[in-house]
Amino acid sequence: MEITYFKKLDKSVLFIIGIFSILSILFIYSSQGTGQYGEQNFALKQAISYLIGFGLLVAVAYLDPDQFERVAWPFYLLVVTSIVLLPLMPQEIAPSILGAKRWYRLPLIGSIQPSEFLKIALLLVVSRIAHLHNLHNQERTGWSDSLLIGKVMLVTLIPSLFVYQQPDTGMVILYLVGSITVLFLSGIQKKVLAIVAAIPVTGASILVYLYFQHPDLIIEKLVPLLKPHQQERIMGWLSPNEYTDLAYQTRKSILAVGSGELKGNGIGNGTVYIPEKHTDFIFATIAEEGGFIAASIVIFLFFLLMFRLTVIGNGADSPFGLYVCCGMMVMYTLQIFQNIGMTIGLMPVKGISLPLLSYGGSSLFSNMIFMGIILSIRKTYKKYMFDIRA
């Protein structure tokens, strides 16, 4: 690869990812001291995953955005097929872990979670659909906008149903949010957008009203309609003091975060045991050992990264690049809010990782591929005299 290629890569994004890699390995290593992890060294595995991840990032960033458009559909079909076949696989290939069947166990590679890579495939396909649709429908009408919504929802909802059955509700929400973001940016008419947005907004408003005015109706009528694991998480979130067993992770996480106070207890001095502390609850370790200062730094780094994604998307040479960057930014923002929110009791517990920090090969690899796509979009900016774009 030419030296000029590396010069084109966005240095600020690479710097932030580098900081996150150090923090991830450090706090995963520290988390192992408060759990029953046996001989497994998750910090070492995460370091190896990061080395592989940086290789993926560099390889993906070397490609041009139009190449991502060409492979969008084949990649989407490959990932969706792997998700559809997942429940049919024997336990040796696709084991059920904690009641969820989300992973393939492959020799030499380890566990792979295809739903993580569906975030990439779906966003690429939806962005391509919106881009081509607008090229062929220069004059916007209610019918053309409705047709675009139908196509986007079709490719989004079909795989989402299979992921929901794994079960993985949190991932499904990310898919929907990413697709809706692309629809919003695609320029559909405001009245059509208002009709589409009115459905979830109305539903959420009704739930909020019922919770504050008729909580018994929520608990006795609506919650039982959910799956057992969803009922446990909702009840543990709504009434943590009453359902102490169901809210065990939340209560322990709040204790760990609170014990860190301003400066934290020091690296390696965490004492609060939380199941899966090195994965979904890594932020609790950061707040416990690094305190409010370390937690604030992590949130600020995420803010800088999301801001940078927005800037890169705004400067993209095609609408496809804009859709991908901003769709990714919104998905990341929701994922970060959900993960951090559940560690402090603000959101119900879901199996959603903290991007670039939580332990997990599939999550890290998908994030690094995502970042490679972003860097690819950034390096293809055209150069103009007096160019002030980032």
Short mmCIF file of the C-alpha atoms (twelve columns), coordinates in Angstrom:
data_MODEL
# 
_entry.id   MODEL 
# 
loop_
_atom_site.group_PDB 
_atom_site.id 
_atom_site.type_symbol 
_atom_site.label_atom_id 
_atom_site.label_alt_id 
_atom_site.label_comp_id 
_atom_site.label_asym_id 
_atom_site.label_seq_id 
_atom_site.Cartn_x 
_atom_site.Cartn_y 
_atom_site.Cartn_z 
_atom_site.pdbx_PDB_model_num 
ATOM 1   C CA . MET A 1   0.000   0.000   0.000   1 
ATOM 2   C CA . GLU A 2   1.270   3.436   -0.864  1 
ATOM 3   C CA . ILE A 3   2.292   5.897   1.810   1 
ATOM 4   C CA . THR A 4   -0.177  8.391   0.369   1 
ATOM 5   C CA . TYR A 5   -2.981  5.961   1.210   1 
ATOM 6   C CA . PHE A 6   -2.145  6.117   4.909   1 
ATOM 7   C CA . LYS A 7   -1.863  9.895   4.751   1 
ATOM 8   C CA . LYS A 8   -5.466  10.064  3.528   1 
ATOM 9   C CA . LEU A 9   -6.818  8.186   6.549   1 
ATOM 10  C CA . ASP A 10  -8.557  10.330  9.156   1 
ATOM 11  C CA . LYS A 11  -6.042  10.741  11.975  1 
ATOM 12  C CA . SER A 12  -8.586  11.820  14.581  1 
ATOM 13  C CA . VAL A 13  -10.683 8.668   14.122  1 
ATOM 14  C CA . LEU A 14  -7.579  6.471   14.283  1 
ATOM 15  C CA . PHE A 15  -6.388  8.262   17.423  1 
ATOM 16  C CA . ILE A 16  -9.721  7.756   19.204  1 
ATOM 17  C CA . ILE A 17  -9.819  4.076   18.222  1 
ATOM 18  C CA . GLY A 18  -6.257  3.689   19.514  1 
ATOM 19  C CA . ILE A 19  -7.229  5.186   22.896  1 
ATOM 20  C CA . PHE A 20  -10.253 2.902   23.095  1 
ATOM 21  C CA . SER A 21  -8.095  -0.154  22.350  1 
ATOM 22  C CA . ILE A 22  -5.823  0.651   25.309  1 
ATOM 23  C CA . LEU A 23  -8.757  1.326   27.642  1 
ATOM 24  C CA . SER A 24  -10.553 -1.828  26.514  1 
ATOM 25  C CA . ILE A 25  -7.624  -4.163  27.152  1 
ATOM 26  C CA . LEU A 26  -6.753  -2.444  30.446  1 
ATOM 27  C CA . PHE A 27  -10.231 -2.598  31.984  1 
ATOM 28  C CA . ILE A 28  -11.010 -6.083  30.661  1 
ATOM 29  C CA . TYR A 29  -7.836  -7.252  32.399  1 
ATOM 30  C CA . SER A 30  -8.947  -5.480  35.545  1 
ATOM 31  C CA . SER A 31  -12.470 -6.960  35.339  1 
ATOM 32  C CA . GLN A 32  -11.063 -10.476 35.476  1 
ATOM 33  C CA . GLY A 33  -10.019 -9.877  39.075  1 
ATOM 34  C CA . THR A 34  -13.613 -9.731  40.339  1 
ATOM 35  C CA . GLY A 35  -15.114 -12.679 38.437  1 
ATOM 36  C CA . GLN A 36  -14.839 -16.453 38.286  1 
ATOM 37  C CA . TYR A 37  -13.055 -16.614 34.916  1 
ATOM 38  C CA . GLY A 38  -10.761 -19.531 35.587  1 
ATOM 39  C CA . GLU A 39  -7.685  -19.709 33.399  1 
ATOM 40  C CA . GLN A 40  -9.150  -17.668 30.554  1 
ATOM 41  C CA . ASN A 41  -7.266  -14.484 29.738  1 
ATOM 42  C CA . PHE A 42  -9.868  -12.269 28.099  1 
ATOM 43  C CA . ALA A 43  -7.511  -9.286  27.990  1 
ATOM 44  C CA . LEU A 44  -5.036  -11.224 25.838  1 
ATOM 45  C CA . LYS A 45  -7.837  -12.404 23.559  1 
ATOM 46  C CA . GLN A 46  -9.074  -8.831  23.226  1 
ATOM 47  C CA . ALA A 47  -5.564  -7.645  22.334  1 
ATOM 48  C CA . ILE A 48  -5.353  -10.300 19.606  1 
ATOM 49  C CA . SER A 49  -8.823  -9.328  18.378  1 
ATOM 50  C CA . TYR A 50  -7.725  -5.702  18.181  1 
ATOM 51  C CA . LEU A 51  -4.689  -6.638  16.094  1 
ATOM 52  C CA . ILE A 52  -6.938  -8.531  13.704  1 
ATOM 53  C CA . GLY A 53  -9.457  -5.691  13.851  1 
ATOM 54  C CA . PHE A 54  -6.875  -3.084  12.834  1 
ATOM 55  C CA . GLY A 55  -5.940  -5.333  9.920   1 
ATOM 56  C CA . LEU A 56  -9.591  -5.458  8.851   1 
ATOM 57  C CA . LEU A 57  -9.873  -1.673  9.239   1 
ATOM 58  C CA . VAL A 58  -6.854  -1.011  7.012   1 
ATOM 59  C CA . ALA A 59  -8.013  -3.519  4.379   1 
ATOM 60  C CA . VAL A 60  -11.570 -2.156  4.255   1 
ATOM 61  C CA . ALA A 61  -10.424 1.472   4.235   1 
ATOM 62  C CA . TYR A 62  -8.293  0.700   1.161   1 
ATOM 63  C CA . LEU A 63  -11.468 0.086   -0.864  1 
ATOM 64  C CA . ASP A 64  -13.545 2.832   -2.447  1 
ATOM 65  C CA . PRO A 65  -17.148 3.598   -1.413  1 
ATOM 66  C CA . ASP A 66  -18.535 2.503   -4.791  1 
ATOM 67  C CA . GLN A 67  -17.129 -0.968  -4.115  1 
ATOM 68  C CA . PHE A 68  -19.214 -1.160  -0.937  1 
ATOM 69  C CA . GLU A 69  -22.284 -0.362  -3.028  1 
ATOM 70  C CA . ARG A 70  -21.477 -3.233  -5.383  1 
ATOM 71  C CA . VAL A 71  -21.003 -5.812  -2.623  1 
ATOM 72  C CA . ALA A 72  -23.918 -4.574  -0.484  1 
ATOM 73  C CA . TRP A 73  -26.489 -7.086  -1.741  1 
ATOM 74  C CA . PRO A 74  -24.198 -10.185 -1.813  1 
ATOM 75  C CA . PHE A 75  -22.958 -9.377  1.688   1 
ATOM 76  C CA . TYR A 76  -26.517 -8.805  2.932   1 
ATOM 77  C CA . LEU A 77  -27.754 -12.112 1.482   1 
ATOM 78  C CA . LEU A 78  -24.787 -13.989 2.953   1 
ATOM 79  C CA . VAL A 79  -25.360 -12.594 6.461   1 
ATOM 80  C CA . VAL A 80  -29.142 -13.074 6.344   1 
ATOM 81  C CA . THR A 81  -28.690 -16.678 5.196   1 
ATOM 82  C CA . SER A 82  -26.344 -17.379 8.099   1 
ATOM 83  C CA . ILE A 83  -28.936 -15.933 10.521  1 
ATOM 84  C CA . VAL A 84  -31.811 -17.946 9.010   1 
ATOM 85  C CA . LEU A 85  -29.797 -21.190 9.244   1 
ATOM 86  C CA . LEU A 86  -28.590 -20.522 12.795  1 
ATOM 87  C CA . PRO A 87  -31.518 -22.167 14.689  1 
ATOM 88  C CA . LEU A 88  -31.233 -25.239 12.438  1 
ATOM 89  C CA . MET A 89  -27.610 -25.879 13.314  1 
ATOM 90  C CA . PRO A 90  -26.638 -28.566 15.880  1 
ATOM 91  C CA . GLN A 91  -25.290 -27.571 19.296  1 
ATOM 92  C CA . GLU A 92  -21.732 -28.395 18.231  1 
ATOM 93  C CA . ILE A 93  -21.860 -25.660 15.578  1 
ATOM 94  C CA . ALA A 94  -24.343 -23.198 17.098  1 
ATOM 95  C CA . PRO A 95  -24.487 -23.677 20.888  1 
ATOM 96  C CA . SER A 96  -27.256 -22.207 23.016  1 
ATOM 97  C CA . ILE A 97  -25.667 -19.896 25.617  1 
ATOM 98  C CA . LEU A 98  -27.773 -18.557 28.507  1 
ATOM 99  C CA . GLY A 99  -30.923 -19.431 26.574  1 
ATOM 100 C CA . ALA A 100 -29.846 -17.553 23.423  1 
ATOM 101 C CA . LYS A 101 -28.720 -19.074 20.145  1 
ATOM 102 C CA . ARG A 102 -26.788 -16.265 18.466  1 
ATOM 103 C CA . TRP A 103 -23.335 -17.637 17.704  1 
ATOM 104 C CA . TYR A 104 -21.574 -20.007 15.332  1 
ATOM 105 C CA . ARG A 105 -18.644 -21.838 16.867  1 
ATOM 106 C CA . LEU A 106 -16.035 -22.311 14.141  1 
ATOM 107 C CA . PRO A 107 -12.703 -24.165 14.371  1 
ATOM 108 C CA . LEU A 108 -9.649  -21.898 14.782  1 
ATOM 109 C CA . ILE A 109 -11.862 -18.787 14.496  1 
ATOM 110 C CA . GLY A 110 -13.997 -19.146 17.618  1 
ATOM 111 C CA . SER A 111 -17.497 -17.762 18.157  1 
ATOM 112 C CA . ILE A 112 -19.026 -15.547 15.472  1 
ATOM 113 C CA . GLN A 113 -22.286 -13.622 15.984  1 
ATOM 114 C CA . PRO A 114 -23.813 -12.939 12.539  1 
ATOM 115 C CA . SER A 115 -26.337 -10.423 13.904  1 
ATOM 116 C CA . GLU A 116 -23.402 -8.064  14.617  1 
ATOM 117 C CA . PHE A 117 -22.425 -8.096  10.939  1 
ATOM 118 C CA . LEU A 118 -26.037 -7.599  9.881   1 
ATOM 119 C CA . LYS A 119 -25.699 -4.020  11.167  1 
ATOM 120 C CA . ILE A 120 -23.132 -3.402  8.431   1 
ATOM 121 C CA . ALA A 121 -24.882 -5.371  5.695   1 
ATOM 122 C CA . LEU A 122 -28.277 -3.833  6.392   1 
ATOM 123 C CA . LEU A 123 -26.986 -0.264  6.494   1 
ATOM 124 C CA . LEU A 124 -25.108 -0.735  3.205   1 
ATOM 125 C CA . VAL A 125 -28.154 -2.224  1.474   1 
ATOM 126 C CA . VAL A 126 -30.601 0.357   2.811   1 
ATOM 127 C CA . SER A 127 -28.243 3.188   1.822   1 
ATOM 128 C CA . ARG A 128 -27.885 1.713   -1.669  1 
ATOM 129 C CA . ILE A 129 -31.657 1.324   -2.013  1 
ATOM 130 C CA . ALA A 130 -32.255 4.937   -0.992  1 
ATOM 131 C CA . HIS A 131 -29.494 6.236   -3.272  1 
ATOM 132 C CA . LEU A 132 -30.710 4.372   -6.377  1 
ATOM 133 C CA . HIS A 133 -34.351 5.119   -5.621  1 
ATOM 134 C CA . ASN A 134 -33.662 8.854   -5.549  1 
ATOM 135 C CA . LEU A 135 -31.672 8.673   -8.783  1 
ATOM 136 C CA . HIS A 136 -34.661 7.101   -10.557 1 
ATOM 137 C CA . ASN A 137 -37.272 9.297   -8.870  1 
ATOM 138 C CA . GLN A 138 -36.077 12.858  -9.280  1 
ATOM 139 C CA . GLU A 139 -39.588 14.194  -8.729  1 
ATOM 140 C CA . ARG A 140 -40.721 13.289  -5.209  1 
ATOM 141 C CA . THR A 141 -44.311 12.130  -4.805  1 
ATOM 142 C CA . GLY A 142 -46.256 10.464  -2.033  1 
ATOM 143 C CA . TRP A 143 -46.247 7.222   -4.031  1 
ATOM 144 C CA . SER A 144 -42.475 7.214   -4.659  1 
ATOM 145 C CA . ASP A 145 -41.769 7.956   -0.999  1 
ATOM 146 C CA . SER A 146 -44.153 5.211   0.123   1 
ATOM 147 C CA . LEU A 147 -42.439 2.819   -2.275  1 
ATOM 148 C CA . LEU A 148 -39.033 3.672   -0.781  1 
ATOM 149 C CA . ILE A 149 -40.334 3.126   2.743   1 
ATOM 150 C CA . GLY A 150 -41.773 -0.232  1.696   1 
ATOM 151 C CA . LYS A 151 -38.497 -1.424  0.159   1 
ATOM 152 C CA . VAL A 152 -36.438 -0.318  3.154   1 
ATOM 153 C CA . MET A 153 -38.821 -1.888  5.673   1 
ATOM 154 C CA . LEU A 154 -38.919 -5.139  3.697   1 
ATOM 155 C CA . VAL A 155 -35.151 -5.693  3.818   1 
ATOM 156 C CA . THR A 156 -35.090 -4.550  7.452   1 
ATOM 157 C CA . LEU A 157 -37.989 -6.474  8.978   1 
ATOM 158 C CA . ILE A 158 -37.379 -9.904  7.420   1 
ATOM 159 C CA . PRO A 159 -33.969 -10.529 9.073   1 
ATOM 160 C CA . SER A 160 -35.077 -8.610  12.172  1 
ATOM 161 C CA . LEU A 161 -37.770 -11.226 12.834  1 
ATOM 162 C CA . PHE A 162 -35.170 -13.995 12.864  1 
ATOM 163 C CA . VAL A 163 -32.835 -12.018 15.136  1 
ATOM 164 C CA . TYR A 164 -35.745 -11.279 17.487  1 
ATOM 165 C CA . GLN A 165 -36.324 -15.027 17.841  1 
ATOM 166 C CA . GLN A 166 -32.719 -15.684 18.959  1 
ATOM 167 C CA . PRO A 167 -33.715 -13.688 21.155  1 
ATOM 168 C CA . ASP A 168 -31.990 -10.312 20.660  1 
ATOM 169 C CA . THR A 169 -34.418 -7.407  20.944  1 
ATOM 170 C CA . GLY A 170 -31.691 -4.809  21.417  1 
ATOM 171 C CA . MET A 171 -30.084 -5.581  18.073  1 
ATOM 172 C CA . VAL A 172 -33.446 -5.358  16.297  1 
ATOM 173 C CA . ILE A 173 -33.953 -1.855  17.690  1 
ATOM 174 C CA . LEU A 174 -30.564 -0.834  16.274  1 
ATOM 175 C CA . TYR A 175 -31.528 -2.158  12.835  1 
ATOM 176 C CA . LEU A 176 -34.773 -0.193  12.828  1 
ATOM 177 C CA . VAL A 177 -33.116 3.010   14.016  1 
ATOM 178 C CA . GLY A 178 -30.411 2.771   11.334  1 
ATOM 179 C CA . SER A 179 -32.964 2.226   8.554   1 
ATOM 180 C CA . ILE A 180 -35.200 5.049   9.780   1 
ATOM 181 C CA . THR A 181 -32.199 7.391   9.838   1 
ATOM 182 C CA . VAL A 182 -31.475 6.630   6.182   1 
ATOM 183 C CA . LEU A 183 -35.136 7.222   5.295   1 
ATOM 184 C CA . PHE A 184 -35.053 10.564  7.088   1 
ATOM 185 C CA . LEU A 185 -31.915 11.668  5.230   1 
ATOM 186 C CA . SER A 186 -33.193 10.427  1.869   1 
ATOM 187 C CA . GLY A 187 -35.453 13.457  1.566   1 
ATOM 188 C CA . ILE A 188 -38.886 11.864  1.748   1 
ATOM 189 C CA . GLN A 189 -41.752 14.310  2.053   1 
ATOM 190 C CA . LYS A 190 -42.372 15.665  5.516   1 
ATOM 191 C CA . LYS A 191 -46.023 14.565  5.552   1 
ATOM 192 C CA . VAL A 192 -45.037 10.992  4.713   1 
ATOM 193 C CA . LEU A 193 -42.315 11.112  7.359   1 
ATOM 194 C CA . ALA A 194 -44.806 12.469  9.907   1 
ATOM 195 C CA . ILE A 195 -47.194 9.581   9.251   1 
ATOM 196 C CA . VAL A 196 -44.408 7.023   9.649   1 
ATOM 197 C CA . ALA A 197 -43.063 8.684   12.805  1 
ATOM 198 C CA . ALA A 198 -46.535 9.017   14.328  1 
ATOM 199 C CA . ILE A 199 -46.863 5.248   14.785  1 
ATOM 200 C CA . PRO A 200 -43.910 4.634   17.187  1 
ATOM 201 C CA . VAL A 201 -44.336 8.024   18.867  1 
ATOM 202 C CA . THR A 202 -47.994 7.327   19.598  1 
ATOM 203 C CA . GLY A 203 -47.196 3.860   20.904  1 
ATOM 204 C CA . ALA A 204 -44.441 5.159   23.184  1 
ATOM 205 C CA . SER A 205 -46.670 7.965   24.451  1 
ATOM 206 C CA . ILE A 206 -49.417 5.518   25.352  1 
ATOM 207 C CA . LEU A 207 -46.974 3.315   27.260  1 
ATOM 208 C CA . VAL A 208 -45.596 6.281   29.211  1 
ATOM 209 C CA . TYR A 209 -49.122 7.444   30.075  1 
ATOM 210 C CA . LEU A 210 -50.172 3.977   31.218  1 
ATOM 211 C CA . TYR A 211 -47.019 3.549   33.315  1 
ATOM 212 C CA . PHE A 212 -47.632 6.733   35.306  1 
ATOM 213 C CA . GLN A 213 -51.439 6.621   35.418  1 
ATOM 214 C CA . HIS A 214 -52.204 2.889   35.403  1 
ATOM 215 C CA . PRO A 215 -49.018 0.968   36.352  1 
ATOM 216 C CA . ASP A 216 -50.984 -2.141  37.305  1 
ATOM 217 C CA . LEU A 217 -52.199 -2.435  33.728  1 
ATOM 218 C CA . ILE A 218 -48.601 -2.432  32.476  1 
ATOM 219 C CA . ILE A 219 -47.479 -5.068  34.972  1 
ATOM 220 C CA . GLU A 220 -50.513 -7.355  34.841  1 
ATOM 221 C CA . LYS A 221 -51.600 -7.117  31.199  1 
ATOM 222 C CA . LEU A 222 -48.752 -5.953  28.959  1 
ATOM 223 C CA . VAL A 223 -45.596 -7.371  30.539  1 
ATOM 224 C CA . PRO A 224 -46.931 -10.982 30.482  1 
ATOM 225 C CA . LEU A 225 -47.184 -10.686 26.681  1 
ATOM 226 C CA . LEU A 226 -43.395 -10.540 26.457  1 
ATOM 227 C CA . LYS A 227 -40.993 -13.458 26.462  1 
ATOM 228 C CA . PRO A 228 -39.874 -14.715 29.915  1 
ATOM 229 C CA . HIS A 229 -36.381 -13.165 29.735  1 
ATOM 230 C CA . GLN A 230 -37.895 -9.865  28.595  1 
ATOM 231 C CA . GLN A 231 -40.377 -9.925  31.479  1 
ATOM 232 C CA . GLU A 232 -37.542 -10.437 33.967  1 
ATOM 233 C CA . ARG A 233 -35.529 -7.526  32.616  1 
ATOM 234 C CA . ILE A 234 -38.496 -5.168  32.460  1 
ATOM 235 C CA . MET A 235 -39.656 -5.986  35.995  1 
ATOM 236 C CA . GLY A 236 -36.118 -5.769  37.348  1 
ATOM 237 C CA . TRP A 237 -35.802 -2.350  35.732  1 
ATOM 238 C CA . LEU A 238 -39.178 -0.954  36.802  1 
ATOM 239 C CA . SER A 239 -39.068 -2.267  40.389  1 
ATOM 240 C CA . PRO A 240 -35.451 -3.112  41.310  1 
ATOM 241 C CA . ASN A 241 -36.106 -2.962  45.055  1 
ATOM 242 C CA . GLU A 242 -39.076 -5.332  44.843  1 
ATOM 243 C CA . TYR A 243 -37.592 -7.788  42.330  1 
ATOM 244 C CA . THR A 244 -34.085 -7.899  43.760  1 
ATOM 245 C CA . ASP A 245 -33.123 -11.170 42.076  1 
ATOM 246 C CA . LEU A 246 -34.225 -9.972  38.627  1 
ATOM 247 C CA . ALA A 247 -32.380 -6.671  39.112  1 
ATOM 248 C CA . TYR A 248 -29.185 -8.303  40.436  1 
ATOM 249 C CA . GLN A 249 -26.919 -7.046  37.632  1 
ATOM 250 C CA . THR A 250 -28.406 -3.551  37.719  1 
ATOM 251 C CA . ARG A 251 -28.079 -3.226  41.502  1 
ATOM 252 C CA . LYS A 252 -24.487 -4.475  41.451  1 
ATOM 253 C CA . SER A 253 -23.615 -2.195  38.565  1 
ATOM 254 C CA . ILE A 254 -25.048 0.883   40.305  1 
ATOM 255 C CA . LEU A 255 -23.072 -0.074  43.411  1 
ATOM 256 C CA . ALA A 256 -19.857 -0.344  41.386  1 
ATOM 257 C CA . VAL A 257 -20.414 2.971   39.589  1 
ATOM 258 C CA . GLY A 258 -21.265 4.775   42.834  1 
ATOM 259 C CA . SER A 259 -18.303 3.363   44.715  1 
ATOM 260 C CA . GLY A 260 -15.915 4.949   42.213  1 
ATOM 261 C CA . GLU A 261 -16.944 8.465   43.270  1 
ATOM 262 C CA . LEU A 262 -14.785 11.195  41.684  1 
ATOM 263 C CA . LYS A 263 -11.340 9.619   41.175  1 
ATOM 264 C CA . GLY A 264 -12.140 5.911   41.412  1 
ATOM 265 C CA . ASN A 265 -10.643 3.123   43.467  1 
ATOM 266 C CA . GLY A 266 -7.637  2.629   41.202  1 
ATOM 267 C CA . ILE A 267 -6.914  0.219   38.378  1 
ATOM 268 C CA . GLY A 268 -7.199  -3.346  39.604  1 
ATOM 269 C CA . ASN A 269 -8.903  -2.343  42.843  1 
ATOM 270 C CA . GLY A 270 -12.477 -3.089  41.799  1 
ATOM 271 C CA . THR A 271 -14.271 -5.278  44.334  1 
ATOM 272 C CA . VAL A 272 -17.890 -5.416  43.112  1 
ATOM 273 C CA . TYR A 273 -18.686 -8.656  41.296  1 
ATOM 274 C CA . ILE A 274 -21.001 -8.268  38.280  1 
ATOM 275 C CA . PRO A 275 -21.756 -11.166 35.911  1 
ATOM 276 C CA . GLU A 276 -20.370 -10.424 32.428  1 
ATOM 277 C CA . LYS A 277 -18.480 -7.445  33.805  1 
ATOM 278 C CA . HIS A 278 -15.900 -7.631  31.012  1 
ATOM 279 C CA . THR A 279 -18.553 -7.552  28.275  1 
ATOM 280 C CA . ASP A 280 -21.836 -5.674  28.619  1 
ATOM 281 C CA . PHE A 281 -20.912 -4.032  31.956  1 
ATOM 282 C CA . ILE A 282 -17.407 -2.835  31.131  1 
ATOM 283 C CA . PHE A 283 -18.492 0.764   31.802  1 
ATOM 284 C CA . ALA A 284 -19.216 -0.162  35.419  1 
ATOM 285 C CA . THR A 285 -15.578 -1.257  35.771  1 
ATOM 286 C CA . ILE A 286 -14.368 2.011   34.249  1 
ATOM 287 C CA . ALA A 287 -16.513 4.087   36.624  1 
ATOM 288 C CA . GLU A 288 -15.606 1.966   39.654  1 
ATOM 289 C CA . GLU A 289 -11.849 2.044   39.135  1 
ATOM 290 C CA . GLY A 290 -11.463 5.342   37.278  1 
ATOM 291 C CA . GLY A 291 -14.309 7.245   38.911  1 
ATOM 292 C CA . PHE A 292 -16.383 10.041  37.466  1 
ATOM 293 C CA . ILE A 293 -13.311 11.475  35.743  1 
ATOM 294 C CA . ALA A 294 -12.536 8.325   33.729  1 
ATOM 295 C CA . ALA A 295 -16.210 7.746   32.929  1 
ATOM 296 C CA . SER A 296 -16.551 11.328  31.678  1 
ATOM 297 C CA . ILE A 297 -13.446 10.973  29.506  1 
ATOM 298 C CA . VAL A 298 -14.879 7.843   27.885  1 
ATOM 299 C CA . ILE A 299 -18.205 9.567   27.178  1 
ATOM 300 C CA . PHE A 300 -16.360 12.602  25.781  1 
ATOM 301 C CA . LEU A 301 -14.307 10.355  23.455  1 
ATOM 302 C CA . PHE A 302 -17.528 8.771   22.200  1 
ATOM 303 C CA . PHE A 303 -18.944 12.238  21.620  1 
ATOM 304 C CA . LEU A 304 -15.883 13.226  19.581  1 
ATOM 305 C CA . LEU A 305 -16.124 10.041  17.532  1 
ATOM 306 C CA . MET A 306 -19.833 10.554  16.792  1 
ATOM 307 C CA . PHE A 307 -19.159 14.179  15.865  1 
ATOM 308 C CA . ARG A 308 -16.385 13.080  13.524  1 
ATOM 309 C CA . LEU A 309 -18.667 10.529  11.831  1 
ATOM 310 C CA . THR A 310 -21.204 13.282  11.223  1 
ATOM 311 C CA . VAL A 311 -18.590 15.613  9.755   1 
ATOM 312 C CA . ILE A 312 -17.242 12.893  7.453   1 
ATOM 313 C CA . GLY A 313 -20.753 11.993  6.300   1 
ATOM 314 C CA . ASN A 314 -21.560 15.640  5.598   1 
ATOM 315 C CA . GLY A 315 -18.479 15.893  3.390   1 
ATOM 316 C CA . ALA A 316 -19.068 12.630  1.504   1 
ATOM 317 C CA . ASP A 317 -18.966 12.768  -2.291  1 
ATOM 318 C CA . SER A 318 -22.287 10.927  -2.694  1 
ATOM 319 C CA . PRO A 319 -25.562 10.502  -0.796  1 
ATOM 320 C CA . PHE A 320 -24.585 6.863   -0.222  1 
ATOM 321 C CA . GLY A 321 -21.646 7.961   1.933   1 
ATOM 322 C CA . LEU A 322 -23.850 10.393  3.839   1 
ATOM 323 C CA . TYR A 323 -26.453 7.705   4.563   1 
ATOM 324 C CA . VAL A 324 -23.849 5.195   5.763   1 
ATOM 325 C CA . CYS A 325 -21.992 7.641   8.023   1 
ATOM 326 C CA . CYS A 326 -25.044 9.174   9.650   1 
ATOM 327 C CA . GLY A 327 -26.915 5.877   9.927   1 
ATOM 328 C CA . MET A 328 -23.890 4.401   11.661  1 
ATOM 329 C CA . MET A 329 -23.574 7.440   13.934  1 
ATOM 330 C CA . VAL A 330 -27.198 7.177   15.091  1 
ATOM 331 C CA . MET A 331 -26.921 3.423   15.692  1 
ATOM 332 C CA . TYR A 332 -23.743 3.927   17.700  1 
ATOM 333 C CA . THR A 333 -25.286 6.759   19.707  1 
ATOM 334 C CA . LEU A 334 -28.288 4.624   20.654  1 
ATOM 335 C CA . GLN A 335 -26.074 1.645   21.473  1 
ATOM 336 C CA . ILE A 336 -23.816 3.755   23.699  1 
ATOM 337 C CA . PHE A 337 -26.799 5.350   25.452  1 
ATOM 338 C CA . GLN A 338 -28.450 1.961   26.029  1 
ATOM 339 C CA . ASN A 339 -25.297 0.296   27.359  1 
ATOM 340 C CA . ILE A 340 -24.248 3.101   29.694  1 
ATOM 341 C CA . GLY A 341 -27.880 3.704   30.670  1 
ATOM 342 C CA . MET A 342 -28.363 0.125   31.836  1 
ATOM 343 C CA . THR A 343 -25.240 0.269   34.027  1 
ATOM 344 C CA . ILE A 344 -26.748 3.141   36.030  1 
ATOM 345 C CA . GLY A 345 -30.340 1.870   36.055  1 
ATOM 346 C CA . LEU A 346 -31.602 4.374   33.498  1 
ATOM 347 C CA . MET A 347 -32.399 1.681   30.893  1 
ATOM 348 C CA . PRO A 348 -33.380 -1.993  31.159  1 
ATOM 349 C CA . VAL A 349 -30.614 -4.575  30.815  1 
ATOM 350 C CA . LYS A 350 -30.062 -5.784  27.253  1 
ATOM 351 C CA . GLY A 351 -27.283 -7.812  25.699  1 
ATOM 352 C CA . ILE A 352 -25.800 -4.823  23.888  1 
ATOM 353 C CA . SER A 353 -22.064 -4.214  24.067  1 
ATOM 354 C CA . LEU A 354 -20.274 -0.897  24.496  1 
ATOM 355 C CA . PRO A 355 -18.628 -0.284  21.091  1 
ATOM 356 C CA . LEU A 356 -14.834 -0.660  20.967  1 
ATOM 357 C CA . LEU A 357 -14.638 -1.288  24.735  1 
ATOM 358 C CA . SER A 358 -16.605 -4.456  25.567  1 
ATOM 359 C CA . TYR A 359 -14.962 -7.845  25.161  1 
ATOM 360 C CA . GLY A 360 -16.059 -9.803  22.117  1 
ATOM 361 C CA . GLY A 361 -14.541 -10.659 18.757  1 
ATOM 362 C CA . SER A 362 -17.692 -10.323 16.640  1 
ATOM 363 C CA . SER A 363 -18.599 -6.962  18.119  1 
ATOM 364 C CA . LEU A 364 -15.067 -5.617  17.746  1 
ATOM 365 C CA . PHE A 365 -14.611 -6.926  14.203  1 
ATOM 366 C CA . SER A 366 -17.909 -5.444  13.030  1 
ATOM 367 C CA . ASN A 367 -17.021 -2.109  14.630  1 
ATOM 368 C CA . MET A 368 -13.595 -2.054  12.997  1 
ATOM 369 C CA . ILE A 369 -15.117 -2.882  9.602   1 
ATOM 370 C CA . PHE A 370 -17.577 -0.054  10.186  1 
ATOM 371 C CA . MET A 371 -14.701 2.314   10.946  1 
ATOM 372 C CA . GLY A 372 -12.855 1.096   7.864   1 
ATOM 373 C CA . ILE A 373 -15.865 2.051   5.744   1 
ATOM 374 C CA . ILE A 374 -15.917 5.489   7.368   1 
ATOM 375 C CA . LEU A 375 -12.211 6.001   6.660   1 
ATOM 376 C CA . SER A 376 -12.766 4.898   3.069   1 
ATOM 377 C CA . ILE A 377 -15.467 7.533   2.630   1 
ATOM 378 C CA . ARG A 378 -13.188 10.142  4.206   1 
ATOM 379 C CA . LYS A 379 -10.144 9.433   2.016   1 
ATOM 380 C CA . THR A 380 -12.089 9.780   -1.236  1 
ATOM 381 C CA . TYR A 381 -12.950 13.446  -0.688  1 
ATOM 382 C CA . LYS A 382 -12.202 15.462  -3.771  1 
ATOM 383 C CA . LYS A 383 -9.675  18.251  -3.309  1 
ATOM 384 C CA . TYR A 384 -10.640 21.778  -4.266  1 
ATOM 385 C CA . MET A 385 -8.783  25.053  -4.025  1 
ATOM 386 C CA . PHE A 386 -9.654  26.768  -0.722  1 
ATOM 387 C CA . ASP A 387 -11.330 23.500  0.407   1 
ATOM 388 C CA . ILE A 388 -12.461 23.957  4.039   1 
ATOM 389 C CA . ARG A 389 -14.096 20.570  4.475   1 
ATOM 390 C CA . ALA A 390 -12.781 18.376  7.262   1 
# 
